[in-house]
Amino acid sequence: MLKTKLRTSALSIAIGLAISGVATTAGAANQAPKMSEADFEKGKTIYFQRCAGCHGTLRKGATGKALLPKDTIKLGQKRLEKIITYGTEGGMNNFNDIMSKEEITLMAKYIQQEPPIPPEMSLALMKERHKVYVDPKDYPSKPLHGRNWENFFLVIERDVGKVAVVDGDKHEIVAHIPTGYAVHVLKAAEHNKSLKAKDPGRFWYTMGRDGKLTKIDLWQTPDKMKVAEVQIAYDARDVAVSGDGKYVVGGGYWPPHFVIVDAATMEPLKVVSSRGVNVDGEYVNESRVAAIYDTPNHPTWLVSMKELGQMWQVDYSDIDNLKITMMDTAKFLHDGFFDPTGRYFQIAANASNKMVVVDTDTQKLEAIIDTDKLPHPGPGANWIDPKCGPVGGTPHLGVGLVTVWGNDPAGHKDQAWKICYTVETDGPGVFIRTHPKSDYVWVDQTKHPEPEVQQSVQVIDKKTREIVKTFRLTEVEGYAAVHMEFNADGSEVWVSVWNRKDSKKPNGEIVIFDAKTLKEKTRIKGFYAPTGKFNVYNRTHHVT
């Protein structure tokens, strides 16, 4: 949470249309602490920015626990303040280093109120919020900047609503591009065996937590790289591009739906509701769309339905007559990655403590792997283990552990979808990353409340399965080390130093390591709260 003046989010505005002041539901509302309308509005904004992703827009829980008044009032003001201040061993961050005591008190009061229900968003409203800055007919036919754009990194500058474009060869920032608030994911058209997109990796599409989709053209000069945008939800997380580069799909947390957009113009074309009956046979109104990926071998998207516990494989070859295969898996689906063949998708059902595997050829559930608390692979990691052969791995939000499983049913049937080994780390993490040319697997520990651990990343040797290095990247209060990414040839590892405390200043940085010697090479400064990084070549060629 920001100590500086809080910005008004799209979701906060939307909620304001649906509710004024404090909710007055009988019972719980009478027992909740009194709040002024101004404080309630401030609480809504903070909750959207920092809490809704884990606990849900309607506060019914998923990765994080439910925060409904019947439970929070029982815990009481002091206990709630303590939890927000110091975090929990179950994977919740501490907020005392990025939030004032007054804000912590405010949030403890806010989550004891009845949650407001925001409005829906129509296709007509999306079309009103569609903007084109550069007409597709005016796009350049070749790069205008003379740089190696295929080794560009796109870096999320979380809380200022920007993406930085960085030259991976020269280690310098090319542009800061305004996008949606707190971009979660960026995607480009990837190499697809069944379809051929023109210039894959040139156009990137960002999804902000405010539901804003932004199109970026890496061939433009820095001042014209943002070419179009559209808002498809009030709260959202992921995006994907069709293998032919014709369509973009964005998934909403609220309203719960996904939207198909014309990739050239960003005009919204079709809305598909994600509400439905979950794997337990219960109707779910807040069925959020989490990870979305183009399947490397088919003209389909994988769309994960978080609360339903279903993977939907959506055939986009005819968007007027969509064909959707609904695969029952496990709750609560979050984020995942493909195996090296592109056939199997491995995704965390993190609140169920499971990794789910679906087969995109048969369009059926392949396996469910039981793990420790709250697996969270992010973009994931695949590598070769000396004993188990091809494997995949994930850190966990709830425990300091990396879990590794076999993922090659064709060549190593006995090891497939079984845990191969685990590695204890110093603390819970969010991201894991490696490269086929690297001897190492890198993992962060961002979810640990102790600064010494939270600010460190650890390096695991693929052959020995042991941690060989721990790097503490900063000792500044309110900062964390997060997210690793290799450059195009696998010779460097980039790690973010995320200034969680004050993102309004360009005081975040990226630390670059030699991937072979594990020695620090340099630091790039001038970022606003850098978190995730996406290398153009690696992401468009499915290098994990």
FIKOLTI-232358 format. One record per residue (C-alpha): x, y, z. Coordinates in pm, whole numbers. Each point is the difference from the previous one (the first is absolute). Layout:
// FIKOLTI-232358
{{X; Y; Z}} ...
// end
This chain:
// FIKOLTI-232358
{{0; 0; 0}} {{121; 345; -84}} {{93; 257; 264}} {{-34; 266; -268}} {{-340; 130; -110}} {{-214; -290; -124}} {{-110; 7; -361}} {{-365; -72; -83}} {{-28; -335; -176}} {{-251; -95; -266}} {{-148; -261; 231}} {{-32; 254; 281}} {{-194; 231; -232}} {{-217; -289; -111}} {{-77; -103; 355}} {{-88; 359; 77}} {{-276; -26; -258}} {{-146; -299; 180}} {{27; 108; 361}} {{32; 323; 190}} {{168; 11; 337}} {{11; -302; 229}} {{-213; -305; -66}} {{-286; -38; 245}} {{-81; -370; -14}} {{-176; -96; 322}} {{202; -187; 261}} {{362; 25; -98}} {{-21; 368; -98}} {{-129; 90; 344}} {{298; -168; 165}} {{267; 135; -235}} {{204; 308; 95}} {{-146; 326; -124}} {{163; 152; -307}} {{-53; 331; -175}} {{-92; -8; -367}} {{342; 144; -90}} {{183; -270; 196}} {{-217; -270; -154}} {{83; 127; -349}} {{371; 4; 87}} {{-29; -353; 134}} {{-160; -117; -326}} {{288; 140; -202}} {{264; -158; 222}} {{-182; -333; -1}} {{-14; -3; -381}} {{367; 89; -32}} {{143; -244; 253}} {{-254; -257; 118}} {{-262; -92; -261}} {{233; -221; -203}} {{35; -257; 279}} {{-322; 51; 198}} {{-243; 78; -284}} {{-202; 304; -100}} {{-290; -123; 213}} {{248; -111; 271}} {{-103; -367; -25}} {{360; -117; -13}} {{211; -218; -232}} {{379; 14; 32}} {{-61; 200; 317}} {{-268; -70; 259}} {{-350; 144; -14}} {{-33; 341; 166}} {{-370; 12; 74}} {{-137; 197; 297}} {{-128; -312; 179}} {{364; -108; 32}} {{195; 325; 16}} {{-219; 147; 274}} {{72; -305; 214}} {{374; 54; -42}} {{-34; 358; 114}} {{177; 324; -83}} {{328; -66; 184}} {{47; -350; -140}} {{-73; 118; -354}} {{250; 285; 34}} {{264; -246; 118}} {{-60; -233; -297}} {{22; 287; -250}} {{309; 136; 171}} {{209; -315; 25}} {{-156; -237; -254}} {{-50; -369; 60}} {{199; -320; -41}} {{-258; -112; -254}} {{136; 233; -266}} {{-147; 345; 68}} {{249; 285; -28}} {{74; 237; 284}} {{-115; 356; -73}} {{168; 191; 282}} {{288; 107; -223}} {{-217; 146; -277}} {{-307; 122; 189}} {{-52; 247; 281}} {{-157; -97; 333}} {{-300; 214; -90}} {{-51; -190; -326}} {{30; -334; 179}} {{-265; 110; 250}} {{-220; 116; -288}} {{29; -332; -185}} {{-77; -202; 314}} {{-323; 200; 33}} {{-83; -27; -370}} {{9; -380; -17}} {{-252; -16; 284}} {{-257; 180; -218}} {{-228; -175; -250}} {{178; -22; -339}} {{-152; 223; -269}} {{-108; -160; -328}} {{130; 176; -312}} {{-202; 31; -323}} {{33; -198; -323}} {{177; 125; -314}} {{-173; -16; -339}} {{156; -42; -343}} {{-136; 344; -87}} {{188; 155; 293}} {{319; -179; -106}} {{-36; 148; -347}} {{-33; 347; 152}} {{331; -55; 181}} {{183; -114; -314}} {{274; 236; -121}} {{232; -16; -302}} {{317; 212; 16}} {{167; -126; -319}} {{-211; -134; -285}} {{114; -347; -113}} {{42; 131; -357}} {{269; 235; 135}} {{206; -273; 171}} {{364; -8; -119}} {{111; -287; -226}} {{330; -36; 189}} {{141; 102; 341}} {{63; 375; 21}} {{253; 2; 286}} {{287; -221; -121}} {{-1; -214; 316}} {{-12; -378; 48}} {{-366; -7; 93}} {{-9; -380; 35}} {{218; 36; 310}} {{-214; 276; 147}} {{-138; -51; 350}} {{-343; 138; 89}} {{1; 81; 371}} {{-314; 55; 206}} {{14; 325; 200}} {{-278; -111; 226}} {{-155; 283; 199}} {{53; 285; -245}} {{-183; -178; -281}} {{288; -24; -246}} {{213; -251; -187}} {{367; 75; -62}} {{159; -119; -323}} {{365; -89; 57}} {{275; -73; -253}} {{142; -336; 110}} {{322; 48; -199}} {{82; 349; 124}} {{-156; -27; 347}} {{-187; 328; -34}} {{-360; 110; 30}} {{-157; 86; -336}} {{-345; 120; 113}} {{-250; 19; 285}} {{-341; -77; -154}} {{-326; 92; 181}} {{-225; -305; 36}} {{-267; -122; 238}} {{56; 5; 375}} {{221; -276; 146}} {{52; -199; -318}} {{-5; -368; 87}} {{100; -163; -329}} {{124; 89; -348}} {{-40; -229; -300}} {{92; 1; -368}} {{-91; -225; -290}} {{212; -311; 53}} {{138; -264; -234}} {{-293; -235; -64}} {{43; -326; -195}} {{-345; 16; -156}} {{-14; 375; -71}} {{251; 261; -110}} {{-23; 352; 140}} {{182; 271; -192}} {{304; 139; 189}} {{-67; -188; 328}} {{130; 200; 294}} {{-42; 339; -164}} {{-336; 87; 156}} {{-48; -39; 375}} {{-325; 20; 193}} {{-9; 92; 367}} {{-278; -70; 249}} {{-35; 241; 289}} {{-178; -80; 323}} {{-247; 272; -100}} {{-99; -209; -304}} {{179; 222; -250}} {{154; -178; -299}} {{283; 194; -162}} {{165; -80; -335}} {{372; 73; -39}} {{192; 4; -330}} {{371; -63; 55}} {{89; 119; -351}} {{-114; 355; 71}} {{209; 284; 139}} {{-34; 20; 381}} {{-256; 282; -10}} {{-238; -201; -221}} {{32; -353; 141}} {{-343; 17; 164}} {{-232; -43; -298}} {{-343; -92; 144}} {{-193; -92; 317}} {{-338; -119; 125}} {{-148; -74; 342}} {{-173; -340; 21}} {{-58; -32; 378}} {{35; 188; 330}} {{238; -260; 144}} {{202; -241; -214}} {{320; -205; -19}} {{90; -172; -326}} {{9; 24; -377}} {{97; -219; -296}} {{40; 36; -376}} {{-126; -245; -260}} {{263; -198; -187}} {{-80; 183; -324}} {{27; 338; 171}} {{-358; 98; -91}} {{-164; -1; 342}} {{78; 92; 357}} {{-191; -141; 297}} {{-13; 170; 339}} {{-131; -160; 317}} {{-198; 187; 266}} {{0; -48; 375}} {{-297; 238; 11}} {{-225; -24; -185}} {{75; -372; -27}} {{34; -44; -376}} {{250; -11; -282}} {{-2; 232; -299}} {{128; -59; -353}} {{155; 307; -162}} {{118; 73; -354}} {{381; -8; 31}} {{58; 262; -270}} {{-238; 270; 121}} {{-72; -116; 359}} {{-373; 28; -67}} {{-192; -232; 238}} {{-193; -267; -191}} {{-151; -258; 234}} {{-69; -48; 373}} {{-25; -347; 156}} {{-121; -41; 360}} {{206; -221; 231}} {{-271; -42; 263}} {{-111; -357; 52}} {{-6; -314; 212}} {{327; -102; 163}} {{150; -345; 43}} {{-194; -36; 327}} {{-333; 57; -174}} {{-50; 352; 142}} {{-91; 306; -207}} {{272; 267; 13}} {{-80; 362; -79}} {{355; 128; 45}} {{174; -250; -228}} {{318; 184; -86}} {{209; -57; -312}} {{361; -56; 100}} {{274; -126; -235}} {{-63; 8; -377}} {{242; -150; -253}} {{8; -72; -370}} {{61; -370; -57}} {{323; -48; -202}} {{-137; -292; -204}} {{-364; 96; -60}} {{-220; 300; -98}} {{-132; 21; 355}} {{39; 191; 324}} {{17; -154; 344}} {{-213; 210; 236}} {{17; -88; 370}} {{-311; 49; 211}} {{135; 66; 346}} {{-300; -69; 224}} {{-167; -255; -228}} {{305; -223; 0}} {{-29; -43; -376}} {{234; 47; -294}} {{-184; 116; -312}} {{163; -72; -336}} {{-147; 259; -238}} {{19; -54; -376}} {{33; 347; -156}} {{-7; -113; -367}} {{-362; 124; -15}} {{-71; 259; 269}} {{-364; 32; -108}} {{-50; -365; 93}} {{245; -64; 280}} {{77; -359; 92}} {{92; -34; 366}} {{113; -320; 171}} {{-44; 23; 378}} {{242; -221; 195}} {{-74; -58; 369}} {{324; 28; 201}} {{41; 160; 346}} {{-56; 334; 173}} {{150; 262; 9}} {{181; 27; -333}} {{252; 280; -21}} {{305; -4; -230}} {{196; -257; -195}} {{226; -97; -291}} {{39; -253; -279}} {{235; -295; -4}} {{279; 19; -267}} {{-217; -176; -261}} {{-282; 253; 34}} {{-250; -282; 41}} {{-49; 2; 377}} {{-94; 303; 207}} {{108; -4; 366}} {{-198; 239; 221}} {{-24; 61; 373}} {{-331; -53; 178}} {{178; 176; 281}} {{-263; 24; 273}} {{-57; -375; -47}} {{375; -69; 28}} {{15; -170; -337}} {{160; 26; -343}} {{-244; -85; -279}} {{107; -136; -339}} {{-226; 9; -308}} {{67; -157; -339}} {{-71; 250; -281}} {{-4; -281; -260}} {{-273; -209; 165}} {{-151; 302; 177}} {{-24; -199; 321}} {{141; 9; 351}} {{334; -182; -3}} {{102; 2; 367}} {{-27; 170; 339}} {{314; 24; 213}} {{-32; 61; 374}} {{249; 260; 126}} {{73; 200; 312}} {{-177; 328; 85}} {{-104; 233; -282}} {{215; -89; -304}} {{68; 300; -224}} {{218; -62; -307}} {{-62; 332; -174}} {{148; -51; -352}} {{153; -323; 131}} {{316; -193; -76}} {{82; -321; -191}} {{338; -173; 7}} {{174; -338; -20}} {{68; -186; 324}} {{275; -268; 0}} {{-231; -261; 155}} {{-356; 97; -94}} {{62; 139; -349}} {{-215; 299; -110}} {{-159; 173; 300}} {{-199; 308; 93}} {{16; 196; 324}} {{-181; 249; 220}} {{64; 203; 317}} {{-277; 44; 256}} {{-172; 304; 147}} {{-57; -179; 331}} {{333; -169; 71}} {{369; 31; -91}} {{15; -287; -247}} {{55; -82; -366}} {{-194; -305; -121}} {{125; -182; -310}} {{-195; -262; -200}} {{58; -205; -315}} {{-178; 129; -312}} {{101; -232; -284}} {{-258; -281; -30}} {{133; -101; -343}} {{364; -54; 101}} {{-17; -45; 379}} {{-339; -156; 66}} {{84; -121; 352}} {{99; 351; 110}} {{-281; 190; -172}} {{-216; 219; 225}} {{167; -130; 316}} {{204; 209; 241}} {{367; -57; -78}} {{149; 202; 288}} {{-41; 313; 209}} {{246; 269; 108}} {{-45; 200; 319}} {{59; 373; -43}} {{22; 273; 261}} {{-352; 128; -65}} {{-318; -5; -211}} {{43; 119; -356}} {{-197; 116; -301}} {{215; -76; -304}} {{237; -264; -135}} {{202; 19; -321}} {{270; -177; -200}} {{134; -34; -356}} {{99; -306; -207}} {{361; 126; -13}} {{21; 62; 375}} {{125; -241; 269}} {{-219; 171; 257}} {{-357; 69; 110}} {{-72; 335; 161}} {{-277; 60; 257}} {{-109; 309; 193}} {{-132; 21; 359}} {{-219; 307; -27}} {{-275; -123; 232}} {{219; -34; 310}} {{-63; 281; 254}} {{366; 28; 113}} {{192; 256; -214}} {{318; -207; -12}} {{-188; -287; -168}} {{-249; 209; -197}} {{285; 193; -161}} {{192; -314; -103}} {{-17; -246; -289}} {{142; -352; 5}} {{169; -207; -269}} {{-44; -378; -26}} {{245; -225; -187}} {{-190; -223; -244}} {{240; -293; 44}} {{52; -2; 377}} {{-350; 136; 84}} {{162; 220; 264}} {{-9; 374; 61}} {{341; 131; -105}} {{-49; 376; 35}} {{-215; 249; 190}} {{8; 360; -119}} {{-139; 283; 210}} {{-66; 275; -252}} {{-83; 289; 232}} {{-25; 92; 366}} {{-234; 297; -41}} {{-321; -9; 206}} {{-310; -67; -207}} {{186; -163; -288}} {{-18; -360; -121}} {{180; -220; -253}} {{-244; -147; -251}} {{-23; -179; -335}} {{286; -132; -211}} {{33; 2; -379}} {{280; -112; -234}} {{110; 197; -304}} {{-44; -141; -351}} {{319; -209; -14}} {{-20; -116; 363}} {{323; 171; 105}} {{-158; 240; 251}} {{-257; -13; 281}} {{-196; 315; 82}} {{-158; 46; 346}} {{-222; 289; 116}} {{53; 206; 312}} {{-359; 103; 65}} {{-51; 317; 202}} {{-329; -93; 165}} {{8; 300; 231}} {{16; 299; -235}} {{-67; -75; -365}} {{-48; 365; -98}} {{376; 46; -26}} {{230; -169; -253}} {{196; -184; 269}} {{-51; -363; -97}} {{266; -186; -193}} {{83; -320; -185}} {{304; -203; 100}} {{167; -195; -281}} {{203; -314; 71}} {{228; -206; -221}} {{-202; -321; -39}} {{312; -223; -3}} {{229; 155; 265}} {{-288; 130; 217}} {{183; 329; 45}} {{-180; 332; -7}} {{70; 188; -325}} {{-186; 327; 32}} {{-314; 177; 120}} {{-247; 198; -205}} {{-156; 284; 197}} {{-288; 235; -68}} {{-299; -235; 38}} {{-328; 68; 180}} {{-85; -308; 212}} {{130; -262; -247}} {{-140; -350; 40}} {{-49; -249; -287}} {{224; 3; -309}} {{-69; -158; -339}} {{276; -66; -252}} {{-136; 18; -354}} {{186; -298; -144}} {{-48; -233; 296}} {{-370; 69; 40}} {{-89; -30; -369}} {{202; -324; -37}} {{-135; -164; 320}} {{343; -7; 166}} {{-55; -100; 364}} 
// end
